[in-house]
Amino acid sequence: MSDQPRPNVIWFFGDQHRAQTVGHAGDPNVATPNIDRLAAQGVVADGVSGCPLCCPYRGSLLTSRYPHEAVPGHERQMPPELPTVATAFNDAGYHTAWFGKWHLDGWRERDGRSALHTVPRNRRGGFAQWLGYDNNNSPWDCLVHGHDASRNEIERYRLPTFETDALTDLAIDMIRARRKGDRPYFCVVSVQPPHDPYIAPERWQQRHRPADVTLRPNVPDIPAAHEQARRELAGYHAMVENLDWNLGRLRDALADAGQLDQTHLVFFSDHGDMHGSHGMFRKTNPYEESIRVPMIFGGGVPRYGYKVFRSDALINHVDLAPTSLGLCGIDPPNWMRGIDYSHLRCHDRPAKDLPDSAYLSLVEPTLHGHSTDRPWRGLVTRDGWKYVCFEHQPWLLFNLNDDPYEQVNLAHNSVHHARRKALHDRLLQWATDLGDDGFAFPTL
């Protein structure tokens, strides 16, 4: 990398896109050729949503700090004094740009529609260019505001097409405007689909019918659960395919502009969606459908020394910022909590031992419908175990190697008490190391 100009980085991610719903993961319901190509030509890791809820995940994504020390709950404001990944890229001489959903300014829907709330410039995470909205949940009526690369304020306006299409267009415009000799850039495209409401443009929606949906084996045989899951998944699958199409458009734009070889394209999501598994819907719980997200580091070409393989690294929300800096040969600042996994992709980055587990938490329940209504802490391990507890009470224990659909809870089976104790002790060590002292862990 030292003989080449510093590369660009693009984060391209949707909201509520679970890791299981892509073609290369074996989902028979979707065709995702562009995601699959990115995976085939890059590094696929085990993506983890350490807090499966929009605002906390995003706060940790940008600050590389855990939810209890950044954004602990839904509709909580990211402290404007905290430096972000944009701060670090700005300091390294990069142009930084954000397009799309923010959901970090603490605006509460009960006080009015979030899309009509203006995020003040000093609370836009330090991005040199920012065009987005705090929250919306209406991809056909998406209003954006912000400032351009010259720091001129942009008044709120309605995107002309479906949100994912229009935000991708904005990123493509930025790519096309770059000229030889310009600074490298760090760009984020953050779209709300495939978050509900599950309605995609007709081109994709017409490909999916509820009756044709193949449900996951852990959706219980309950008519109401099947009906809701099939109805919502038909639209969800269509939105994922539209997201895939836009990823392809973005990649093509990079290629046409001669930038693909020098751009790391990172594809992921903030959390998953239960869609009827275990009779549950949406997020905020530690089941696989909720906490596992796509995690692909692609772009570039092999002749630049990039590795192509599948890794068992558990890449959490706090890890994407330091890893993205590392991909560019920039040492992450010491205030970042996460791990730089750039050695998985780049031969010239120093290798390091992988952590044995990833820390999971729900600090503040939302009390929304279909959500877990109490705080929890947990961990998932690289060797295939998951342990989660409520305050004062163990909750879940799964052997994911034997039980990938989490159908047998071992947490209260005396045969597995030794395993539970070992995982509980590891969880306590995580909490101690991270200063997460606001939770009443059980005493085993």
Secondary structure, 3 states (H helix, E strand, C coil): CCCCCCCEEEEEEECCCCCCCCHHHCCCCCCCHHHHHHHHCCEEEEEECCCCCHHHHHHHHHHCCCHHHCCCCCCCECCCCCCCHHHHHHHCCCEEEEEEECCCECCCHHHCCHHHCCCCHHHCCCCCEEEEECCCCCCCCCEEEEECCCCCEEEEEECCCCHHHHHHHHHHHHHHHCCCCCCCEEEEEECCCCCCCCCCCHHHHCCCCHHHCCCCCCCCCCHHHHHHHHHHHHHHHHHHHHHHHHHHHHHHHHHHCCCHHHEEEEEEECCCCCCCHHHCCCCCCCCHHHHEECEEEEECCHHHCECCEEEEEEECHHHHHHHHHHHCCCCCCCCCCCCCCHHHCECCCCCCCCCCEEEEEECCCCCCCCCCCCCEEEEEECCCEEEEEECCEEEEEEECCCCCCCCCCCCCCHHHHHHHHHHHHHHHHHHHHHCCCCCCCCCC
